[in-house]
Amino acid sequence: MGDNKGKKINCDNSAQEGKVEDMLANTVDKNMLSDFINKNKAKIYEAARNDTKYNTEGKATISRNDEWFKEDEWDNLYKKGITEKK
């Protein structure tokens, strides 16, 4: 995380410099998230397992009454991705 601290970045203009600073900030955020997940992986999986309902075959299920069941956001992104690949 601290590898970028104090390093000077040479850029042609302030807009480009802002993009580089954003990129570095995002890298730091991703590293922090990655570290958190690695340190707490067992707790995260346990919480997910406890919050998931399973059928008699042991497969994870989503109830028809669950608000996520009617969410089509991911379906739309998937369809958009398929269309763009063609």
N, CA, C and O atoms as a Tinker XYZ file with bonds, in Angstrom:
   344  protein
     1  N      0.803000   -1.188000    0.000000    73     2
     2  CA     0.000000    0.000000    0.000000    64     1     3
     3  C      0.848000    1.255000    0.000000    63     2     4     5
     4  O      0.586000    2.176000   -0.774000    81     3
     5  N      1.855000    1.310000    0.849000    73     3     6
     6  CA     2.655000    2.502000    0.990000    64     5     7
     7  C      3.695000    2.660000   -0.097000    63     6     8     9
     8  O      4.458000    3.625000   -0.063000    81     7
     9  N      3.760000    1.752000   -1.063000    73     7    10
    10  CA     4.775000    1.800000   -2.106000    64     9    11
    11  C      4.689000    3.066000   -2.945000    63    10    12    13
    12  O      5.711000    3.550000   -3.431000    81    11
    13  N      3.485000    3.613000   -3.124000    73    11    14
    14  CA     3.300000    4.780000   -3.981000    64    13    15
    15  C      3.462000    6.098000   -3.230000    63    14    16    17
    16  O      3.509000    7.158000   -3.855000    81    15
    17  N      3.547000    6.053000   -1.921000    73    15    18
    18  CA     3.616000    7.255000   -1.119000    64    17    19
    19  C      4.938000    7.981000   -1.358000    63    18    20    21
    20  O      6.018000    7.399000   -1.261000    81    19
    21  N      4.818000    9.249000   -1.668000    73    19    22
    22  CA     5.997000   10.070000   -1.855000    64    21    23
    23  C      6.623000    9.975000   -3.227000    63    22    24    25
    24  O      7.549000   10.730000   -3.520000    81    23
    25  N      6.160000    9.081000   -4.082000    73    23    26
    26  CA     6.707000    8.967000   -5.432000    64    25    27
    27  C      6.105000   10.046000   -6.302000    63    26    28    29
    28  O      4.914000   10.343000   -6.210000    81    27
    29  N      6.924000   10.625000   -7.138000    73    27    30
    30  CA     6.460000   11.662000   -8.046000    64    29    31
    31  C      6.046000   11.022000   -9.360000    63    30    32    33
    32  O      6.745000   10.164000   -9.899000    81    31
    33  N      4.903000   11.454000   -9.863000    73    31    34
    34  CA     4.384000   10.943000  -11.118000    64    33    35
    35  C      4.453000   12.070000  -12.143000    63    34    36    37
    36  O      3.872000   13.136000  -11.937000    81    35
    37  N      5.154000   11.840000  -13.234000    73    35    38
    38  CA     5.260000   12.841000  -14.279000    64    37    39
    39  C      4.107000   12.689000  -15.261000    63    38    40    41
    40  O      3.924000   11.626000  -15.853000    81    39
    41  N      3.328000   13.758000  -15.432000    73    39    42
    42  CA     2.192000   13.751000  -16.344000    64    41    43
    43  C      2.233000   15.015000  -17.184000    63    42    44    45
    44  O      2.790000   16.036000  -16.782000    81    43
    45  N      1.623000   14.921000  -18.371000    73    43    46
    46  CA     1.599000   16.063000  -19.272000    64    45    47
    47  C      0.635000   17.148000  -18.833000    63    46    48    49
    48  O      0.889000   18.332000  -19.057000    81    47
    49  N     -0.483000   16.752000  -18.202000    73    47    50
    50  CA    -1.458000   17.757000  -17.797000    64    49    51
    51  C     -2.168000   17.331000  -16.527000    63    50    52    53
    52  O     -2.039000   16.190000  -16.080000    81    51
    53  N     -2.926000   18.265000  -15.944000    73    51    54
    54  CA    -3.566000   17.990000  -14.667000    64    53    55
    55  C     -4.666000   16.942000  -14.789000    63    54    56    57
    56  O     -4.890000   16.182000  -13.847000    81    55
    57  N     -5.364000   16.881000  -15.935000    73    55    58
    58  CA    -6.408000   15.876000  -16.117000    64    57    59
    59  C     -5.796000   14.477000  -16.083000    63    58    60    61
    60  O     -6.337000   13.567000  -15.455000    81    59
    61  N     -4.671000   14.319000  -16.762000    73    59    62
    62  CA    -3.990000   13.026000  -16.775000    64    61    63
    63  C     -3.472000   12.697000  -15.373000    63    62    64    65
    64  O     -3.537000   11.550000  -14.931000    81    63
    65  N     -2.964000   13.705000  -14.688000    73    63    66
    66  CA    -2.462000   13.503000  -13.334000    64    65    67
    67  C     -3.592000   13.043000  -12.411000    63    66    68    69
    68  O     -3.392000   12.171000  -11.565000    81    67
    69  N     -4.768000   13.627000  -12.573000    73    67    70
    70  CA    -5.921000   13.224000  -11.774000    64    69    71
    71  C     -6.289000   11.779000  -12.013000    63    70    72    73
    72  O     -6.645000   11.062000  -11.078000    81    71
    73  N     -6.205000   11.338000  -13.278000    73    71    74
    74  CA    -6.517000    9.944000  -13.609000    64    73    75
    75  C     -5.521000    9.002000  -12.940000    63    74    76    77
    76  O     -5.900000    7.948000  -12.429000    81    75
    77  N     -4.259000    9.383000  -12.948000    73    75    78
    78  CA    -3.228000    8.551000  -12.324000    64    77    79
    79  C     -3.459000    8.485000  -10.815000    63    78    80    81
    80  O     -3.335000    7.419000  -10.212000    81    79
    81  N     -3.793000    9.614000  -10.212000    73    79    82
    82  CA    -4.059000    9.621000   -8.772000    64    81    83
    83  C     -5.263000    8.752000   -8.439000    63    82    84    85
    84  O     -5.248000    8.029000   -7.443000    81    83
    85  N     -6.315000    8.816000   -9.270000    73    83    86
    86  CA    -7.493000    7.966000   -9.074000    64    85    87
    87  C     -7.112000    6.497000   -9.188000    63    86    88    89
    88  O     -7.563000    5.667000   -8.398000    81    87
    89  N     -6.282000    6.183000  -10.172000    73    87    90
    90  CA    -5.850000    4.807000  -10.380000    64    89    91
    91  C     -5.086000    4.302000   -9.151000    63    90    92    93
    92  O     -5.310000    3.180000   -8.697000    81    91
    93  N     -4.202000    5.118000   -8.624000    73    91    94
    94  CA    -3.427000    4.727000   -7.449000    64    93    95
    95  C     -4.333000    4.553000   -6.228000    63    94    96    97
    96  O     -4.151000    3.622000   -5.444000    81    95
    97  N     -5.302000    5.448000   -6.073000    73    95    98
    98  CA    -6.241000    5.340000   -4.954000    64    97    99
    99  C     -7.061000    4.063000   -5.073000    63    98   100   101
   100  O     -7.285000    3.371000   -4.079000    81    99
   101  N     -7.511000    3.748000   -6.289000    73    99   102
   102  CA    -8.274000    2.518000   -6.503000    64   101   103
   103  C     -7.437000    1.291000   -6.204000    63   102   104   105
   104  O     -7.941000    0.309000   -5.658000    81   103
   105  N     -6.157000    1.340000   -6.559000    73   103   106
   106  CA    -5.256000    0.216000   -6.284000    64   105   107
   107  C     -5.127000    0.010000   -4.783000    63   106   108   109
   108  O     -5.155000   -1.122000   -4.301000    81   107
   109  N     -4.985000    1.101000   -4.047000    73   107   110
   110  CA    -4.879000    1.016000   -2.592000    64   109   111
   111  C     -6.165000    0.436000   -2.023000    63   110   112   113
   112  O     -6.115000   -0.447000   -1.166000    81   111
   113  N     -7.335000    0.925000   -2.492000    73   111   114
   114  CA    -8.622000    0.411000   -2.014000    64   113   115
   115  C     -8.759000   -1.076000   -2.308000    63   114   116   117
   116  O     -9.214000   -1.835000   -1.453000    81   115
   117  N     -8.368000   -1.503000   -3.518000    73   115   118
   118  CA    -8.458000   -2.921000   -3.880000    64   117   119
   119  C     -7.540000   -3.753000   -3.009000    63   118   120   121
   120  O     -7.901000   -4.856000   -2.599000    81   119
   121  N     -6.352000   -3.235000   -2.721000    73   119   122
   122  CA    -5.422000   -3.972000   -1.866000    64   121   123
   123  C     -5.982000   -4.102000   -0.455000    63   122   124   125
   124  O     -5.848000   -5.152000    0.173000    81   123
   125  N     -6.612000   -3.034000    0.046000    73   123   126
   126  CA    -7.200000   -3.083000    1.380000    64   125   127
   127  C     -8.343000   -4.091000    1.416000    63   126   128   129
   128  O     -8.456000   -4.867000    2.364000    81   127
   129  N     -9.193000   -4.083000    0.387000    73   127   130
   130  CA   -10.298000   -5.029000    0.320000    64   129   131
   131  C     -9.770000   -6.455000    0.228000    63   130   132   133
   132  O    -10.257000   -7.350000    0.918000    81   131
   133  N     -8.782000   -6.659000   -0.620000    73   131   134
   134  CA    -8.192000   -7.979000   -0.778000    64   133   135
   135  C     -7.600000   -8.476000    0.545000    63   134   136   137
   136  O     -7.789000   -9.634000    0.917000    81   135
   137  N     -6.892000   -7.607000    1.244000    73   135   138
   138  CA    -6.322000   -7.977000    2.547000    64   137   139
   139  C     -7.420000   -8.336000    3.539000    63   138   140   141
   140  O     -7.305000   -9.324000    4.265000    81   139
   141  N     -8.491000   -7.530000    3.574000    73   139   142
   142  CA    -9.599000   -7.793000    4.485000    64   141   143
   143  C    -10.234000   -9.149000    4.188000    63   142   144   145
   144  O    -10.488000   -9.935000    5.101000    81   143
   145  N    -10.488000   -9.418000    2.907000    73   143   146
   146  CA   -11.110000  -10.693000    2.523000    64   145   147
   147  C    -10.208000  -11.862000    2.898000    63   146   148   149
   148  O    -10.681000  -12.858000    3.446000    81   147
   149  N     -8.919000  -11.750000    2.608000    73   147   150
   150  CA    -7.986000  -12.836000    2.940000    64   149   151
   151  C     -7.916000  -13.101000    4.441000    63   150   152   153
   152  O     -7.812000  -14.251000    4.867000    81   151
   153  N     -7.973000  -12.039000    5.240000    73   151   154
   154  CA    -7.889000  -12.197000    6.694000    64   153   155
   155  C     -9.190000  -12.733000    7.293000    63   154   156   157
   156  O     -9.171000  -13.368000    8.347000    81   155
   157  N    -10.328000  -12.480000    6.621000    73   155   158
   158  CA   -11.631000  -12.830000    7.183000    64   157   159
   159  C    -12.415000  -13.816000    6.333000    63   158   160   161
   160  O    -13.637000  -13.905000    6.454000    81   159
   161  N    -11.726000  -14.555000    5.476000    73   159   162
   162  CA   -12.387000  -15.448000    4.525000    64   161   163
   163  C    -13.319000  -16.449000    5.215000    63   162   164   165
   164  O    -14.440000  -16.661000    4.752000    81   163
   165  N    -12.886000  -17.049000    6.278000    73   163   166
   166  CA   -13.707000  -18.045000    6.973000    64   165   167
   167  C    -14.981000  -17.413000    7.529000    63   166   168   169
   168  O    -16.060000  -17.997000    7.429000    81   167
   169  N    -14.860000  -16.236000    8.109000    73   167   170
   170  CA   -16.031000  -15.550000    8.666000    64   169   171
   171  C    -16.996000  -15.129000    7.552000    63   170   172   173
   172  O    -18.212000  -15.206000    7.725000    81   171
   173  N    -16.464000  -14.690000    6.424000    73   171   174
   174  CA   -17.298000  -14.262000    5.298000    64   173   175
   175  C    -18.074000  -15.453000    4.753000    63   174   176   177
   176  O    -19.279000  -15.353000    4.524000    81   175
   177  N    -17.397000  -16.581000    4.544000    73   175   178
   178  CA   -18.073000  -17.780000    4.053000    64   177   179
   179  C    -19.120000  -18.276000    5.050000    63   178   180   181
   180  O    -20.204000  -18.700000    4.650000    81   179
   181  N    -18.804000  -18.226000    6.333000    73   179   182
   182  CA   -19.755000  -18.664000    7.353000    64   181   183
   183  C    -21.016000  -17.799000    7.319000    63   182   184   185
   184  O    -22.131000  -18.318000    7.381000    81   183
   185  N    -20.839000  -16.493000    7.222000    73   183   186
   186  CA   -21.991000  -15.592000    7.157000    64   185   187
   187  C    -22.826000  -15.862000    5.913000    63   186   188   189
   188  O    -24.055000  -15.856000    5.978000    81   187
   189  N    -22.174000  -16.097000    4.791000    73   187   190
   190  CA   -22.888000  -16.389000    3.544000    64   189   191
   191  C    -23.635000  -17.714000    3.651000    63   190   192   193
   192  O    -24.789000  -17.805000    3.233000    81   191
   193  N    -22.999000  -18.733000    4.199000    73   191   194
   194  CA   -23.659000  -20.043000    4.361000    64   193   195
   195  C    -24.864000  -19.934000    5.293000    63   194   196   197
   196  O    -25.911000  -20.523000    5.025000    81   195
   197  N    -24.723000  -19.185000    6.385000    73   195   198
   198  CA   -25.820000  -19.039000    7.345000    64   197   199
   199  C    -26.983000  -18.247000    6.765000    63   198   200   201
   200  O    -28.125000  -18.417000    7.192000    81   199
   201  N    -26.702000  -17.390000    5.802000    73   199   202
   202  CA   -27.742000  -16.543000    5.211000    64   201   203
   203  C    -28.352000  -17.173000    3.959000    63   202   204   205
   204  O    -29.220000  -16.570000    3.327000    81   203
   205  N    -27.914000  -18.369000    3.596000    73   203   206
   206  CA   -28.378000  -19.030000    2.378000    64   205   207
   207  C    -29.315000  -20.177000    2.744000    63   206   208   209
   208  O    -29.055000  -20.941000    3.674000    81   207
   209  N    -30.396000  -20.277000    2.002000    73   207   210
   210  CA   -31.332000  -21.390000    2.190000    64   209   211
   211  C    -30.978000  -22.492000    1.188000    63   210   212   213
   212  O    -30.585000  -22.209000    0.056000    81   211
   213  N    -31.120000  -23.754000    1.618000    73   211   214
   214  CA   -30.768000  -24.895000    0.788000    64   213   215
   215  C    -31.969000  -25.824000    0.645000    63   214   216   217
   216  O    -32.784000  -25.944000    1.560000    81   215
   217  N    -32.071000  -26.484000   -0.519000    73   215   218
   218  CA   -33.152000  -27.451000   -0.718000    64   217   219
   219  C    -32.720000  -28.811000   -0.165000    63   218   220   221
   220  O    -31.633000  -28.941000    0.399000    81   219
   221  N    -33.576000  -29.819000   -0.330000    73   219   222
   222  CA   -33.277000  -31.148000    0.225000    64   221   223
   223  C    -32.064000  -31.800000   -0.427000    63   222   224   225
   224  O    -31.461000  -32.707000    0.146000    81   223
   225  N    -31.706000  -31.339000   -1.629000    73   223   226
   226  CA   -30.524000  -31.864000   -2.317000    64   225   227
   227  C    -29.251000  -31.137000   -1.905000    63   226   228   229
   228  O    -28.160000  -31.473000   -2.365000    81   227
   229  N    -29.398000  -30.136000   -1.034000    73   227   230
   230  CA   -28.240000  -29.376000   -0.572000    64   229   231
   231  C    -27.832000  -28.248000   -1.505000    63   230   232   233
   232  O    -26.763000  -27.661000   -1.339000    81   231
   233  N    -28.681000  -27.936000   -2.494000    73   231   234
   234  CA   -28.370000  -26.855000   -3.433000    64   233   235
   235  C    -28.943000  -25.540000   -2.913000    63   234   236   237
   236  O    -30.046000  -25.499000   -2.370000    81   235
   237  N    -28.179000  -24.476000   -3.088000    73   235   238
   238  CA   -28.633000  -23.144000   -2.666000    64   237   239
   239  C    -29.852000  -22.730000   -3.485000    63   238   240   241
   240  O    -29.907000  -22.957000   -4.694000    81   239
   241  N    -30.825000  -22.120000   -2.812000    73   239   242
   242  CA   -32.050000  -21.701000   -3.483000    64   241   243
   243  C    -32.375000  -20.248000   -3.160000    63   242   244   245
   244  O    -31.900000  -19.693000   -2.169000    81   243
   245  N    -33.188000  -19.651000   -4.010000    73   243   246
   246  CA   -33.711000  -18.302000   -3.769000    64   245   247
   247  C    -35.220000  -18.411000   -3.802000    63   246   248   249
   248  O    -35.791000  -18.899000   -4.777000    81   247
   249  N    -35.862000  -17.964000   -2.752000    73   247   250
   250  CA   -37.312000  -18.000000   -2.659000    64   249   251
   251  C    -37.933000  -17.061000   -3.694000    63   250   252   253
   252  O    -37.364000  -16.017000   -4.014000    81   251
   253  N    -39.087000  -17.433000   -4.206000    73   251   254
   254  CA   -39.814000  -16.561000   -5.147000    64   253   255
   255  C    -40.205000  -15.246000   -4.487000    63   254   256   257
   256  O    -40.431000  -14.253000   -5.178000    81   255
   257  N    -40.287000  -15.226000   -3.168000    73   255   258
   258  CA   -40.649000  -14.012000   -2.435000    64   257   259
   259  C    -39.440000  -13.118000   -2.130000    63   258   260   261
   260  O    -39.605000  -11.996000   -1.650000    81   259
   261  N    -38.265000  -13.597000   -2.400000    73   259   262
   262  CA   -37.046000  -12.829000   -2.131000    64   261   263
   263  C    -36.946000  -11.670000   -3.112000    63   262   264   265
   264  O    -37.178000  -11.843000   -4.308000    81   263
   265  N    -36.600000  -10.482000   -2.607000    73   263   266
   266  CA   -36.507000   -9.307000   -3.474000    64   265   267
   267  C    -35.462000   -9.479000   -4.570000    63   266   268   269
   268  O    -35.562000   -8.848000   -5.622000    81   267
   269  N    -34.478000  -10.311000   -4.342000    73   267   270
   270  CA   -33.443000  -10.548000   -5.356000    64   269   271
   271  C    -33.961000  -11.413000   -6.497000    63   270   272   273
   272  O    -33.426000  -11.378000   -7.605000    81   271
   273  N    -35.001000  -12.186000   -6.221000    73   271   274
   274  CA   -35.544000  -13.092000   -7.232000    64   273   275
   275  C    -36.036000  -12.325000   -8.459000    63   274   276   277
   276  O    -35.899000  -12.798000   -9.587000    81   275
   277  N    -36.598000  -11.162000   -8.240000    73   275   278
   278  CA   -37.173000  -10.374000   -9.328000    64   277   279
   279  C    -36.182000   -9.361000   -9.916000    63   278   280   281
   280  O    -36.529000   -8.611000  -10.828000    81   279
   281  N    -34.980000   -9.341000   -9.405000    73   279   282
   282  CA   -33.978000   -8.386000   -9.871000    64   281   283
   283  C    -33.444000   -8.828000  -11.227000    63   282   284   285
   284  O    -32.973000   -9.956000  -11.374000    81   283
   285  N    -33.517000   -7.944000  -12.217000    73   283   286
   286  CA   -33.066000   -8.320000  -13.562000    64   285   287
   287  C    -31.796000   -7.586000  -13.988000    63   286   288   289
   288  O    -31.386000   -7.662000  -15.146000    81   287
   289  N    -31.189000   -6.889000  -13.060000    73   287   290
   290  CA   -29.982000   -6.113000  -13.364000    64   289   291
   291  C    -28.886000   -6.986000  -13.965000    63   290   292   293
   292  O    -28.299000   -6.624000  -14.986000    81   291
   293  N    -28.602000   -8.134000  -13.344000    73   291   294
   294  CA   -27.536000   -9.007000  -13.825000    64   293   295
   295  C    -27.915000   -9.672000  -15.140000    63   294   296   297
   296  O    -27.061000   -9.883000  -16.001000    81   295
   297  N    -29.192000  -10.002000  -15.297000    73   295   298
   298  CA   -29.652000  -10.574000  -16.568000    64   297   299
   299  C    -29.411000   -9.595000  -17.708000    63   298   300   301
   300  O    -28.956000   -9.981000  -18.785000    81   299
   301  N    -29.718000   -8.330000  -17.465000    73   299   302
   302  CA   -29.531000   -7.306000  -18.495000    64   301   303
   303  C    -28.057000   -7.120000  -18.836000    63   302   304   305
   304  O    -27.704000   -6.978000  -20.007000    81   303
   305  N    -27.191000   -7.119000  -17.816000    73   303   306
   306  CA   -25.751000   -6.987000  -18.071000    64   305   307
   307  C    -25.230000   -8.189000  -18.852000    63   306   308   309
   308  O    -24.400000   -8.041000  -19.749000    81   307
   309  N    -25.723000   -9.385000  -18.508000    73   307   310
   310  CA   -25.308000  -10.596000  -19.211000    64   309   311
   311  C    -25.731000  -10.522000  -20.680000    63   310   312   313
   312  O    -24.933000  -10.798000  -21.576000    81   311
   313  N    -26.981000  -10.152000  -20.919000    73   311   314
   314  CA   -27.480000  -10.042000  -22.293000    64   313   315
   315  C    -26.689000   -8.997000  -23.074000    63   314   316   317
   316  O    -26.371000   -9.202000  -24.246000    81   315
   317  N    -26.374000   -7.891000  -22.432000    73   315   318
   318  CA   -25.593000   -6.833000  -23.075000    64   317   319
   319  C    -24.201000   -7.359000  -23.439000    63   318   320   321
   320  O    -23.698000   -7.076000  -24.526000    81   319
   321  N    -23.586000   -8.112000  -22.549000    73   319   322
   322  CA   -22.263000   -8.686000  -22.797000    64   321   323
   323  C    -22.280000   -9.668000  -23.960000    63   322   324   325
   324  O    -21.363000   -9.683000  -24.781000    81   323
   325  N    -23.313000  -10.481000  -24.026000    73   323   326
   326  CA   -23.448000  -11.448000  -25.131000    64   325   327
   327  C    -23.606000  -10.718000  -26.453000    63   326   328   329
   328  O    -22.990000  -11.088000  -27.453000    81   327
   329  N    -24.430000   -9.683000  -26.456000    73   327   330
   330  CA   -24.677000   -8.899000  -27.668000    64   329   331
   331  C    -23.402000   -8.218000  -28.142000    63   330   332   333
   332  O    -23.120000   -8.190000  -29.340000    81   331
   333  N    -22.618000   -7.657000  -27.192000    73   331   334
   334  CA   -21.394000   -6.931000  -27.572000    64   333   335
   335  C    -20.323000   -7.862000  -28.111000    63   334   336   337
   336  O    -19.482000   -7.435000  -28.902000    81   335
   337  N    -20.334000   -9.132000  -27.700000    73   335   338
   338  CA   -19.318000  -10.081000  -28.169000    64   337   339
   339  C    -19.536000  -10.486000  -29.611000    63   338   340   341
   340  O    -18.598000  -10.905000  -30.289000    81   339
   341  N    -20.787000  -10.363000  -30.096000    73   339   342
   342  CA   -21.107000  -10.802000  -31.467000    64   341   343
   343  C    -20.582000   -9.870000  -32.502000    63   342   344
   344  O    -20.770000  -10.103000  -33.696000    81   343
